[in-house]
Amino acid sequence: MRRILGLGLLAILSGGCDRPSGSTNATLGIALPRTSNLALIGQEQLAGVKIAEQMFNQQGGIDGKPIQFAYQDIGNDEAGAINAFQTLISQSRVVGLVGPTTSQQAFSAAPIADRAGVPVICPSTIANGIPQIGQYVSRVAASAEIVSPNAVKAALKLNPNLKRVAVFYAQDQDALVSETKFFQQAAKAQGLQVLTVQRFQTTDTDFQTQATTALNLKPDLVIISGLVADGGNLVKQLRELGYKGLIIGGNGLNTANIFPVCQNFCDGILIAQAYSPAEPGQMNAQFRKAYVDQFKKDPPQFSAQSFTAVQVFVEALRSLNQQTPISKLALTKLRSQLNQQLLKGKYDTPLGEISFTPEGELIKKDFYVAQIKMQPGGKTGKFVFLP
């Protein structure tokens, strides 16, 4: 159910009594990780935000005035996300928030923004229930329930003889617990036998016990829901123990930052995608060019998603400003009207054409699967999208 906010708490969390924003430019809050084991994903998300910040301000911002950005590091836990949200809402007085990175952080921090009436767009949260946190919470990441089955189908297309699956997942992240459930459902729906389900923590580095237990059952497919460091090390140790079959990685492994972790052993990993650099559309062409010009490689999904979150806010603010100059709106009213505006819009984004349900769930048509192909030497690689 949607939460109802008392007026007293709203005033506190909004940073004081309601007052007109005057000529002050709109400020977007960016709550993403710069430190911790999420920093590798955060680097890619922040790259997307920075490209969006530069691109949209070069295009004139809002009515010729630049959009301001306030950044806070969320670390890797709920406390970091909560502190970041509170600071951005009450001190930076942002009109909207992009973040956090994980579903676990969103379940803890997003209710704070919802109670304060501050719109939140989560760029990468894939667990079920994120938009249901409250009426001010939406996301530009598709649920694992939609994305995960595509990787299982792709694995069977590559090898129709697959029969036996070993599943590994990190039990300390809500998104990964949710994702593994949908992976297992998809495997069983395709007639595959789930031999074992092995649990670990995202902080683990030694997976010999879980890997040996699973490999003794002779699987021909392995599915891993983890993050970059733990997932990459698990892949490496499975290969070192002699596993030669296909490996599916979940959303947390969907980054080139995994290459230095498992190196040559990354080769062949299948990962479902919500973004393709080949996605048609003018906005993706602009975004891809800007990313390639800066980083000399195609943009990853996490960068495309964070760019898209900023884009949605910018386009919604521009639409709102055409109706009533946002400089004349009190902050609380601006936040409320911005949330209403962004939910009813349609957007040509790097992810393709997207829109939202009234509840804030992403509506998007196309999804993909890519396979990692490592270059000789094992230092670099690329995601090759499958037909």
Secondary structure, 3 states (H helix, E strand, C coil): CCCCCCHHHHHHHCCCCCCECCCCCCEEEEEECCCCCCHHHHHHHHHHHHHHHHHHHHCCCECCECCEEEEEECCCCHHHHHHHHHHHHHCCCCCEEECCCCHHHHHHHHHHHHHHCCCEEECCCCCCCCHHHCCCEEECCCCHHHHHHHHHHHHHHHCCCCCEEEEEEECCCHHHHHHHHHHHHHHHHCCCEEEEEEEECCCCCCCHHHHHHHHCCCCCEEEEECCHHHHHHHHHHHHHCCCCCEEEECHHHCCHHHHHHHHHHHCCCEEEECCCCCCCCHHHHHHHHHHHHHHCCCCCHHHHHHHHHHHHHHHHHHHHHHHCCHHHCEHHHHHHHHHHHHHHCCEEECCEEEEECCCCCEECCCCEEEEEEECCCCCCEEEEECC
